Amino acid sequence: MKQSQRVKLGGQVVFSLLLILYGTVLLLHNFDVLEIQSIWRSWPLIIVAIGIYKLVQAESILNIGSGVWWIFLGCWLHVSFNHVWGLSFRETWPMIIVAWGIGILWEGYIKQLRGKPSHKQFAQENGYGE
């Protein structure tokens, strides 16, 4: 099995287990075995799980940025909805703008790296290190 296939399979397993766990908790709540008032408040963690899944599945450094963005978004929503550390949307909404800017910088940096030849490639093309 190739490394990329193993990574994809690993991501599927993690995501599947998270779905099974979440579905089981909801089922136990429906059967009055478990009270999940606090779990409902944790729904943004599903977005964090999507981000982790995207990180595990990432085939390039650009895809890693996508996973990090989802994780950030889920954490931000969790903090804002649940007033973690006394914070709400009113105080934290500028974080989205900052994260957006960081995302644009990340994308530009990655595109610049892709356009530049590696040091080894540069040396070979210019007759150094032969």
N, C-alpha and C positions, 0 to 999 in steps of 0.2 A: 504494500500500500504506500503510495507516495505521501510525502510530508503534507502537501496542500490538501489531499483527501483526508488525511488524519485530522488536520486542523478543522476542516469543515465538519467532519463527523463529530469531533469533540464539541464544537459549537452547537450542533444539533442536539447532542445528548444533554448539554447544560440547559439549553432553552427548553427542551422537552421535559426535563426534570422540574424546572421552575413552573411550567404549565401544570404538570401533574400535582405538584405541591400546592399551588394556588387553588386549583380546582378541588382538591381534597379538603382544603380549609373551608372553602365556600360550601361544599357538600355537608361537612360537619356542622356548619352554622345552620344550614337548612334543616337538619335533623335535631336541632337544639342541643347538640353535644358541646358546641364551642360558641362562645360569644365573641364576635369579631368587630365590635365597634371600633377598636383601635386599629384593626387591620384595614378597614375601609379608609381610614385616614392615611394609610401608607400606600395608596394606589400609585403615587408617583414613582415608587420603587420599581414598578413594572417597566417604566421608561429607563431606569438605571439598568435593569436586567437586559433590556434591548441593547443598550450601549455596551454592556459586557459581552453580549452575544456578537455584536459587530466587531469588537476588539479581537475576540477569539477567531472570527472569520476573516479578519483583515489580511488581504494578500499584498497590500502595498502600504507605504508609510502614509499616503493620503487617506486611505481607508481608516487608519488608526485615528486620525483627526475626527472622522465621522463618529466613531465609537465614543471618543472623549466628549464630543459635543452632546450626544445623547445622555451620557452619564452626568454631565454638568446640568443639563436641562432637568433631568429627573431629581437631582439633588436640590436644585434651586426651587423647583415646585414643591418638594417635600418641606423644605425650610419655610417657604412662604405660606403654604396652606396650613401648616401645623404650628406656626409661630415659634419655631425653634430659636432659642436664644432671644426671644421677644421680637423677632423679625417678621415682617409681613411683606406683601407685594409693594406697599407704599415705600418701604425703605430699600427693597432689593431690586426693583425693576432696572436700575441702571447697570446691574451686573450683566444683564442680557446684552446691552450695547457693548460693554467691555469684552464679553465673550465673543460677540460677533466680530469685533475688531481683531481680536486674537486669531479667530478663525480665518479671516481674510489674510492676515500676515502669514499664518501657517501655510495656507494654500499657495501664496506667492513664493514663499521660501522653498516649498517642495517643487513647484514648477521650475524655479531657478536651478535647483539641484539637478533636475532631470535634464535641463538644457546644457549644463556644464559637463565637459568630459572629466573623467576621473583623473587623478594625478598620474596613475600608471598609463592611462590612455594618452594623456598629454605628453608624457616622457617618450612613449613609443612613437608618436606622430612627429615629434621634434628631434628624434635621434639621440635622446638622453638615455643613459642607463642600459645601453645595449651591450 
